[in-house]
Amino acid sequence: MNDIAYTVTATLPDEATRVAYLTWLRAGHVDAVVAGGAISAMIVRVDEPAAPPRVQTRYVFPSLDAYRTYTQRHAPGLRADGLQRFPPERGVVFTREIGTIL
């Protein structure tokens, strides 16, 4: 079985929002995803292109089943928290991708 890569990209309206988002990720959100089944995580500040400000959070899950369990049990609450703190109305856009690590 191959590991699964799960990437969340946040496109943010300005640098102040990016700083707030990074603070929130580091203050427990990333740890909560790991507690929900990911085996590792990394936060990447996208530097090029420089605009708009973006942050990618990359997680590795040990299997597709582990990822699906995370999305069913843990993701709804974590995503709701993120949307409450960083809503689309404030110009924040989230995209998600999954892929198989070869």
LINCOR-V760865 format. One record per helix or strand. SS is the DSSP state (H for helix, E for strand). FROM is the first residue (numbers start at 1). TO is the last residue. Records with the same first field share a line. If there is no record, write none. Layout:
SS = FROM-TO + FROM-TO
//
This chain:
E = 4-11 + 38-46 + 54-61 + 93-100
H = 15-35 + 64-73 + 75-85 + 88-90
//
